Amino acid sequence: MGTKYVFVTGGVVSGLGKGITAASLGRLLKNRGYKVVNQKFDPYINIDPGTMSPFEHGEVFVTTDGSETDLDLGHYERFTDENLTKNSSVTMGKIYSEVIEKERKGDYLGKTVQVIPHITNAIKQKIYAFENTNIDIVITELGGTVGDIEGLSLIEAIRQVGLEKKEDDVSYIHVTLLPYISGSNELKSKPTQHSVKELQSFGIKPDILVCRTEAYIPNHLREKIALFCNVKKESVIANRTASCLYEVPLLLEKEGLGNQVCEKLHLEKNKPDNQEWENMVAKIKKEKKEEVTIAIVGKYVSLEDSYLSVIESIKHAGYENNVKTNIKMIDAETLSNENIREKLKDCRGIIVPGGFGKRGIEGKILAIQFARENRIPFLGICLGMQLAVVEFARNVLHLEDANSEEFEKVCKNPVIHIMEYQKNITKKGGTMRLRKLSLQHKKGKLSRKSIWKRKNRRKA
């Protein structure tokens, strides 16, 4: 079997759940025995989300190869249990940058560089990057909504994929909105019709419609949508709001999404084994007898998506231990010596996640000190771990001016240093040392001795 391609587009409004739909489909196909990879194309001109404000874009999800990617990749990994790489996160900024670099090198031999074919070819190259690997099915989500000017080259590229590959190797899924009008007590299909018409005007006929709705879709409305949008009635899939995010794959399975994709792509293994996933959802929905409150002390707490993976990790830890987790988001800037006990007294654990800039630093250090002095379990992630070193140096070693070079370039006791290669870099993007790394401890160093003692203490 050659590589198969599924493209997930969205229409009407953003935030309909394209990412969850793509992730859910990945799980359903994996449960049928296929090797699946998810991929996200974002239409913005930034090279990657690494320098984008968390208030605007949410968290940056870092892959094992150190790529700073869109938060949807976190959903993909949590749903499919597959480690993704830089090939799974592509922005138009990255595409334009690569094309311009080739033009500067003379790779195009003096030809006029245009959106078609040069930009679209670069996009297709990213899509086809998984060919000749062990991947059976590539699920590609396109960010934004159909008709957005910055995403037109993406739409054109996936149209071309449909021409270049066999008909049964490519499937188009369109996620759209079925709004409920309370005054007339009915669902309205016109936004979906207009969205599909817009997609068809670019040369793409969707095979499957995933309709985001708050209400049950009656049979007559499915028939109407199928007729006006030129799809089979069975290919009109309802995506209703679920009480649990991880229940969505099972709900979409009941709606027939997995079977419809298998039929379109002529996949022989069309019977899923969803038992493990069903058991997990049952565990999640099971009534919990115990509750714990975990504090996240951050500086972007007004948008919870800024700490999405941290929040999901806490929830999963609760699911595994049959404990209900109450997550308390605390703005580090609001913490002071006068109110910290009141704000953190009911917390069984404190997490200080990553971040950039000096704002809120002292509040985070106060939270770390409170955790240490009151023997509350603490987790410092990235900047949070660095500040734990600063807090210990100040309050235990009594180096009152201890700080990080990131915040105080001239500091008598800098306990966190910027690596030498970073000091000479003027750009902001791609300067952090990120990825899964092996750490070598030299003989005679304190860190090596500490690890040796800890290992032997466990053996004893």
Protein Blocks (a to p, Z undefined) as FASTA:
>chain_A
ZZdddddddehiehiopmmmmmmmmmmmmmnopacddddddfbfbfblklgcfklnopad
ddfkopacdfklmmmmmmnopacdfklpccfklmmmmmmmmmmnopnnopacdfblmlmm
mmmmmmmmmgoiabfbdcdddehjehiaklmmmmmmmmmmmmmpcfklcccddddddddd
fklopacfklmmmmmmmmmmnopacfbdcdddfbdcdfklmmmmmmmnopafklmccddd
dfbfklmmmmmmmnommmmmmmmnopablcccfklmmmmmmmmmpccfbdcddddddfkl
mpmklmmmmmmmmmmmmmmnopacddddddfklpcfklmmmmmmmpcbdcddddedjehk
lmmmmmmmmmmmnopacddehjlmmmmmmmmmmmmnopakgccfklmmbafblcbdcdfk
lmmpmbfghpaccdjddddddehiaklmmmmmmmmmmmZZ
